[in-house]
Amino acid sequence: MKKWLFNPFVYVAGTKALVIGWAGILVTAVIGYFSKTHFDGVLDAHTGHSSPLWFYLEDAIVDWSLPVAIFYISGRIFSKSSIRFIDVAGTLAFARWVMLFPALIGFCVYVPESNHPTTVDELIKRSMTAPVILSGLVGIAFVAWMVALMHNAFTTSCNLKGSKAVWSFVIGLIVAEILSKIILQSI
């Protein structure tokens, strides 16, 4: 059971993982649209303001494609094995399915979108409610699970182990997060 939860990529990879992963990504984007949950960064989930559906789809494309490109290039540089792009793309798509849960949690959190808080006190008052804090903590757990899945997707697809795998993953993830924020804010 543990292998299915944290490293299903020994069973599912390539095109099958890509199709299943993208089905999950699209369902998550649509649920995010209705729950007002944005995934505006590779590792981010925020609830509170509504946007057109294409914003949520745009977030999904950027959040998936940047890690794919970065980890594929990293794998080609650091791995001695032959790496297939479809395996990296598929397993990283499959790793994002767990973000479905933060999208669903967004239905449980009320964040007024009428106006932005004007004072620090108002901002703290809005963000320190029990549902917001609880959903944030639960959301962090799902992001951590996704990161574990992404790491296992990367190391399995690129056949990397040890410190080389860890450091190339950590640096790649940081770069992907920074680039996703820059790209999504500029669009």
FIRO-996395 format. One line per 2 residues: number of its first residue (from 1); for each residue z, x, y of N, C-alpha, C, O. Coordinates in steps of 0.2 Angstrom, whole numbers, plus 2048, in hexadecimal, padded with zeros to 3 digits. Example, Ala and Ser with C-alpha at 12.3 -4.5 7.8 and 13.67 -1.06 7.14 Angstrom:
BEGIN
1> 827 842 7E4 827 83E 7EA 827 842 7F0 82A 847 7EF; 823 840 7F5 824 844 7FB 827 840 800 828 843 806
END
This chain:
BEGIN
1> 800 804 7FA 800 800 800 800 804 806 7FD 803 80B; 804 80A 806 804 80E 80C 7FD 811 80E 7FC 812 814
3> 7FA 813 809 7F3 816 80A 7EE 811 80D 7EB 812 811; 7EF 80A 80B 7EB 805 80E 7ED 804 815 7E8 802 81A
5> 7F3 805 817 7F6 804 81E 7F4 809 823 7F3 808 828; 7F4 810 820 7F3 815 824 7ED 81A 823 7EB 81E 827
7> 7EA 819 81D 7E4 81D 81C 7E0 819 817 7DE 81C 812; 7DD 814 819 7D9 810 815 7D2 813 815 7CD 811 811
9> 7D1 819 818 7CA 81C 819 7C8 820 813 7C3 822 812; 7CD 821 80E 7CB 823 807 7C8 81E 803 7C4 820 7FE
11> 7C8 818 805 7C5 812 802 7BF 80F 806 7BA 80D 803; 7C0 80F 80C 7BB 80C 810 7B8 811 816 7BC 814 819
13> 7B2 812 816 7AF 817 81B 7A8 815 81C 7A5 810 81A; 7A5 818 821 79D 817 822 79C 811 825 79F 80E 829
15> 796 80E 823 794 808 825 798 802 824 799 7FE 829; 79B 802 81E 7A0 7FC 81D 7A6 7FC 822 7A8 7F7 824
17> 7A9 802 823 7AE 803 828 7AC 801 82F 7B0 7FE 833; 7A6 803 831 7A3 801 837 7A2 7FA 838 7A4 7F7 83D
19> 7A0 7F6 833 79F 7EF 834 7A5 7EB 834 7A6 7E7 838; 7AA 7ED 830 7B1 7EA 830 7B4 7EC 836 7B7 7E7 839
21> 7B4 7F2 838 7B7 7F4 83E 7B5 7F1 844 7B9 7EE 849; 7AE 7F0 845 7AB 7ED 84B 7AC 7E5 84B 7AD 7E2 850
23> 7AD 7E2 845 7AF 7DB 844 7B6 7DA 847 7B7 7D6 84B; 7BA 7DF 845 7C1 7DF 848 7C1 7E0 850 7C5 7DD 853
25> 7BD 7E5 852 7BD 7E6 859 7BB 7E0 85D 7BE 7DF 862; 7B5 7DD 85B 7B3 7D7 85E 7B8 7D1 85E 7B8 7CE 863
27> 7BB 7D0 859 7C0 7CB 858 7C6 7CC 85D 7C8 7C8 861; 7C8 7D3 85D 7CD 7D5 862 7CB 7D4 869 7CF 7D1 86D
29> 7C5 7D5 86B 7C3 7D5 872 7C2 7CD 874 7C4 7CB 879; 7C0 7C9 86F 7C0 7C2 871 7C7 7BF 871 7C9 7BB 876
31> 7CC 7C1 86D 7D3 7BF 86D 7D6 7C1 874 7D9 7BE 877; 7D4 7C8 875 7D7 7CB 87B 7D4 7C7 881 7D8 7C6 886
33> 7CE 7C4 881 7CC 7C0 887 7D0 7BA 888 7D2 7B8 88D; 7D1 7B7 882 7D5 7B0 883 7DD 7B2 884 7E0 7AE 887
35> 7DF 7B7 882 7E6 7B9 883 7E7 7BD 889 7ED 7BF 88B; 7E2 7BF 88D 7E2 7C3 893 7E5 7CA 891 7E8 7CD 895
37> 7E3 7CD 88B 7E5 7D3 889 7DF 7D8 88A 7DB 7D8 886; 7E0 7DD 88E 7DB 7E2 88F 7DD 7E8 88B 7E2 7EA 88B
39> 7D8 7EC 889 7D8 7F2 885 7D4 7F7 88A 7CF 7F9 888; 7D7 7F8 88F 7D4 7FC 894 7D5 804 894 7D7 807 899
41> 7D5 806 88E 7D6 80D 88C 7D6 80E 885 7D8 809 881; 7D5 814 882 7D5 815 87B 7DC 813 878 7DC 810 873
43> 7E1 814 87C 7E8 813 879 7EB 80D 87D 7F2 80D 87D; 7E8 809 881 7EB 805 886 7EA 7FD 884 7E5 7FB 881
45> 7EF 7F9 885 7EF 7F2 885 7F3 7EF 88A 7F9 7F1 88B; 7F0 7EB 88E 7F3 7E8 894 7F2 7E1 894 7EC 7DF 893
47> 7F7 7DD 896 7F6 7D5 896 7F7 7D3 89D 7FB 7D6 8A1; 7F3 7CE 89F 7F5 7CB 8A5 7F0 7C8 8AA 7F1 7C3 8AD
49> 7EA 7CB 8AA 7E5 7C8 8AE 7DE 7C7 8AA 7DD 7CA 8A6; 7DB 7C1 8AC 7D5 7BF 8A9 7CF 7C3 8AC 7CF 7C4 8B2
51> 7CA 7C4 8A8 7C4 7C7 8AA 7BF 7C3 8A6 7C0 7C0 8A1; 7B8 7C5 8A8 7B3 7C2 8A3 7B3 7C5 89D 7B5 7CB 89C
53> 7B0 7C2 898 7B0 7C4 891 7AD 7CB 890 7AF 7CF 88C; 7A8 7CD 894 7A4 7D3 894 7A9 7D9 895 7A8 7DE 893
55> 7AE 7D8 89A 7B3 7DD 89B 7B6 7DF 894 7B7 7E5 893; 7B8 7DB 890 7BC 7DC 88A 7B7 7DF 885 7B9 7E4 882
57> 7B1 7DD 885 7AC 7E1 881 7AB 7E8 883 7AA 7EC 87F; 7AA 7E9 88A 7A9 7EF 88D 7AF 7F4 88B 7AE 7FA 889
59> 7B5 7F1 88B 7BB 7F5 889 7BA 7F8 882 7BC 7FD 881; 7B8 7F3 87E 7B8 7F4 877 7B3 7FA 875 7B4 7FF 871
61> 7AD 7FA 879 7A8 7FF 877 7AA 805 87A 7A9 80A 876; 7AD 806 880 7AF 80C 882 7B5 80F 87E 7B5 815 87C
63> 7BA 80B 87C 7C0 80D 878 7BE 80F 871 7C1 813 86F; 7B8 80D 86F 7B6 80F 868 7B1 815 869 7B2 81A 865
65> 7AD 815 86D 7A7 81A 86D 7AA 821 870 7A7 826 86D; 7AE 821 874 7B1 828 877 7B4 82C 871 7B3 831 870
67> 7B9 829 86E 7BC 82D 868 7B7 82E 863 7B7 834 860; 7B2 82A 861 7AD 82C 85C 7A9 832 85F 7A9 837 85B
69> 7A7 832 865 7A3 838 867 7A7 83E 867 7A5 843 865; 7AD 83E 86A 7B2 843 86A 7B4 846 863 7B3 84C 862
71> 7B6 842 85F 7B8 844 858 7B2 846 854 7B3 84B 850; 7AC 843 855 7A6 846 851 7A5 84D 853 7A3 851 84F
73> 7A5 84E 85A 7A3 855 85C 7A9 85A 85A 7A7 85F 858; 7AF 858 85B 7B4 85C 858 7B4 85D 851 7B5 863 84F
75> 7B2 858 84D 7B2 859 846 7AC 85E 844 7AD 862 840; 7A6 85E 848 7A1 862 847 7A3 869 849 7A0 86E 846
77> 7A7 86A 84E 7A9 871 850 7AE 874 84B 7AE 87A 849; 7B3 870 849 7B9 873 845 7B8 872 83D 7BC 875 83A
79> 7B4 86E 83B 7B4 86D 834 7AE 871 831 7A9 872 834; 7B0 873 82B 7AB 877 827 7A6 872 823 7A1 875 820
81> 7A8 86C 822 7A5 867 81E 79F 864 822 79F 864 828; 79B 861 81E 796 85D 821 799 856 824 79C 853 820
83> 798 854 82A 79B 84E 82D 795 849 82E 790 84B 831; 797 843 82C 792 83E 82D 794 839 833 79A 837 833
85> 790 838 838 792 835 83E 794 82E 83C 799 82B 83F; 791 82A 837 793 824 835 79A 823 833 79D 81E 833
87> 79C 828 82F 7A3 828 82D 7A8 829 833 7AD 825 833; 7A7 82D 837 7AB 82E 83D 7AB 827 841 7B0 824 843
89> 7A5 824 842 7A4 81E 846 7A8 818 842 7AB 814 845; 7A6 818 83C 7A9 812 838 7B1 812 837 7B4 80D 838
91> 7B3 818 836 7BB 819 835 7BE 818 83B 7C4 815 83B; 7BC 81A 841 7BF 819 847 7BF 812 84A 7C3 80F 84D
93> 7B9 80E 848 7B9 807 849 7BE 803 845 7C1 7FF 848; 7BE 805 83F 7C3 802 83A 7CA 803 83C 7CF 7FF 83C
95> 7CC 809 83F 7D2 80B 842 7D5 806 847 7DB 805 849; 7D0 803 84B 7D2 7FF 851 7D4 7F8 84F 7D6 7F4 854
97> 7D3 7F6 849 7D4 7EF 847 7DB 7ED 849 7DD 7E7 84A; 7E0 7F1 849 7E7 7F0 84A 7E8 7ED 851 7EE 7EA 852
99> 7E4 7EF 856 7E5 7EC 85C 7E4 7E5 85D 7E5 7E2 862; 7E2 7E2 858 7E2 7DA 857 7E9 7D7 859 7EA 7D2 85C
101> 7EE 7DB 856 7F5 7D8 857 7F7 7D8 85E 7FA 7D3 861; 7F6 7DE 862 7F8 7DD 869 7F4 7D8 86D 7F7 7D5 872
103> 7EE 7D7 86B 7EA 7D1 86E 7ED 7CB 86D 7ED 7C6 871; 7EF 7CA 867 7F3 7C3 865 7FA 7C3 868 7FC 7BD 86B
105> 7FD 7C9 869 804 7C9 86D 803 7C6 874 807 7C4 877; 7FD 7C8 877 7FB 7C6 87E 7FC 7BF 87F 7FE 7BD 884
107> 7FB 7BA 87A 7FD 7B3 87B 804 7B2 87C 805 7AC 87F; 808 7B6 87A 810 7B5 87B 812 7B7 881 818 7B6 883
109> 80E 7BB 885 811 7BE 88B 80E 7BA 891 808 7BA 892; 812 7B8 896 810 7B5 89C 810 7BA 8A1 816 7BC 8A3
111> 80B 7BC 8A4 80B 7C0 8AA 807 7BD 8AF 801 7BC 8AF; 80A 7BB 8B5 806 7B7 8BA 801 7BB 8BD 802 7C1 8BF
113> 7FB 7B9 8BE 7F5 7BD 8C1 7F3 7BA 8C8 7EE 7BD 8CA; 7F7 7B6 8CB 7F5 7B3 8D1 7F5 7B8 8D7 7F0 7B9 8DB
115> 7FA 7BD 8D7 7FA 7C2 8DC 7FD 7C8 8D9 801 7C8 8D4; 7FC 7CE 8DC 7FF 7D4 8DA 806 7D4 8DD 807 7D2 8E3
117> 80B 7D7 8DA 812 7D8 8DD 811 7DC 8E3 80E 7E1 8E3; 815 7DA 8E8 815 7DE 8EE 81A 7E3 8EF 81A 7E7 8F3
119> 820 7E2 8EB 825 7E7 8EC 827 7EA 8E5 825 7E7 8E0; 82A 7EF 8E5 82D 7F2 8DF 831 7ED 8DB 831 7ED 8D5
121> 836 7EA 8DF 83A 7E5 8DC 836 7E0 8D8 838 7DD 8D3; 831 7DD 8DB 82D 7D8 8D8 82A 7DA 8D2 829 7D7 8CD
123> 827 7E0 8D2 824 7E3 8CC 829 7E4 8C7 827 7E2 8C1; 82F 7E7 8C8 834 7E7 8C3 836 7E1 8C0 837 7E0 8BA
125> 837 7DC 8C4 839 7D5 8C2 834 7D2 8BD 835 7CF 8B8; 82D 7D3 8BF 828 7D0 8BB 827 7D4 8B4 826 7D1 8AF
127> 828 7DA 8B4 827 7DE 8AE 82E 7DF 8AA 82D 7E2 8A4; 833 7DD 8AC 839 7DE 8A8 83C 7D7 8A5 842 7D6 8A4
129> 837 7D3 8A3 839 7CD 89F 839 7CF 898 836 7D3 896; 83D 7CB 894 83E 7CC 88D 837 7CC 889 836 7D1 885
131> 833 7C7 88B 82C 7C7 887 828 7CD 889 824 7D0 884; 828 7CF 88F 824 7D5 891 826 7DB 88E 822 7DF 88B
133> 82D 7DC 88E 830 7E2 88A 82F 7E2 883 82D 7E7 880; 830 7DD 880 82F 7DC 879 828 7DD 877 826 7E1 872
135> 823 7DA 87A 81C 7DB 879 81A 7E2 87A 816 7E4 876; 81D 7E5 87F 81B 7EC 880 81D 7F1 87A 81A 7F5 878
137> 823 7F0 878 826 7F4 872 822 7F2 86C 820 7F7 868; 820 7EC 86A 81C 7EA 865 815 7ED 865 812 7F0 861
139> 813 7ED 86B 80C 7F0 86D 80C 7F7 86C 807 7FA 869; 811 7FB 86E 811 802 86D 811 803 865 80E 808 863
141> 814 7FF 861 814 800 85A 80D 800 857 80B 804 853; 809 7FB 859 803 7FA 857 7FE 800 859 7FA 802 856
143> 7FF 802 85F 7FB 808 862 7FD 80E 85E 7F8 812 85C; 803 80F 85C 805 815 858 802 814 851 7FF 819 84E
145> 801 80E 84E 7FE 80D 848 7F7 80F 848 7F4 812 844; 7F4 80C 84E 7EC 80E 84F 7EB 815 850 7E6 818 84D
147> 7F0 819 853 7EF 820 854 7EF 823 84D 7EC 828 84B; 7F4 821 849 7F5 824 842 7EE 823 83E 7EC 827 83A
149> 7EC 81D 83F 7E5 81B 83B 7E0 81F 83E 7DB 822 83A; 7DF 820 845 7DA 824 848 7DB 82C 845 7D5 82F 844
151> 7E1 82E 845 7E2 835 842 7DF 836 83B 7DB 83A 839; 7E1 831 837 7DF 831 830 7D7 830 82F 7D4 833 82B
153> 7D4 82C 834 7CD 82B 834 7CA 831 836 7C5 833 832; 7CC 835 83B 7C9 83B 83D 7CA 841 838 7C5 844 836
155> 7D0 841 835 7D1 847 830 7CD 845 829 7CA 84A 826; 7CD 83F 827 7C9 83D 821 7C1 83E 822 7BE 841 81E
157> 7BF 83B 828 7B8 83C 829 7B5 843 82B 7AF 844 829; 7B9 847 82E 7B7 84E 82F 7BA 853 82B 7B9 859 82C
159> 7BD 851 826 7C0 855 821 7C4 85B 824 7C3 861 823; 7C9 859 828 7CD 85E 82C 7D4 85D 829 7D7 858 828
161> 7D8 863 829 7DF 863 827 7E3 868 82C 7E0 86C 82F; 7E9 867 82C 7EE 86C 82F 7EE 86C 836 7EC 867 839
163> 7EF 871 839 7F0 872 841 7EA 871 844 7E9 86E 84A; 7E4 873 841 7DE 872 844 7DC 86A 845 7D9 868 84A
165> 7DE 866 840 7DD 85F 840 7E1 85C 845 7DF 858 849; 7E8 85E 846 7EC 85B 84A 7EA 85D 851 7EA 858 856
167> 7E9 863 853 7E8 865 85A 7E1 862 85C 7E0 860 862; 7DC 862 858 7D6 85F 85A 7D6 858 85B 7D3 855 85F
169> 7DA 854 857 7DB 84D 858 7DF 84C 85E 7DD 847 862; 7E4 84F 85F 7E9 84E 865 7E5 84F 86C 7E5 84B 870
171> 7E1 855 86C 7DD 856 872 7D8 851 873 7D6 84F 878; 7D4 850 86D 7CF 84B 86E 7D1 844 870 7CE 841 874
173> 7D7 842 86E 7DA 83B 870 7DB 83B 877 7DA 836 87A; 7DE 840 879 7E0 841 880 7DA 841 885 7DA 83D 88A
175> 7D5 844 883 7CF 844 887 7CB 83E 886 7C9 83B 88C; 7CB 83A 881 7C8 834 880 7CC 82F 884 7C9 82A 888
177> 7D3 82F 885 7D7 82A 889 7D5 82B 890 7D4 827 894; 7D5 832 892 7D4 833 899 7CD 831 89B 7CC 82D 8A0
179> 7C8 832 897 7C1 830 899 7C0 829 899 7BD 826 89D; 7C4 825 894 7C3 81E 894 7C6 81B 89A 7C3 816 89C
181> 7CB 81D 89C 7CE 81B 8A3 7CA 81C 8A8 7C8 817 8AC; 7C7 822 8A9 7C2 823 8AE 7BC 81F 8AE 7BA 81C 8B3
183> 7B9 81E 8A8 7B3 81A 8A7 7B4 813 8A8 7B0 810 8AC; 7BA 810 8A5 7BB 809 8A6 7BD 807 8AD 7BC 802 8B0
185> 7C0 80C 8B1 7C2 80A 8B8 7BC 80B 8BC 7BC 808 8C2; 7B7 80F 8BB 7B1 810 8BF 7AC 80A 8BE 7A7 809 8C2
187> 7AC 807 8B8 7A7 801 8B7 7A9 7FB 8BA 7A6 7F6 8BA
END
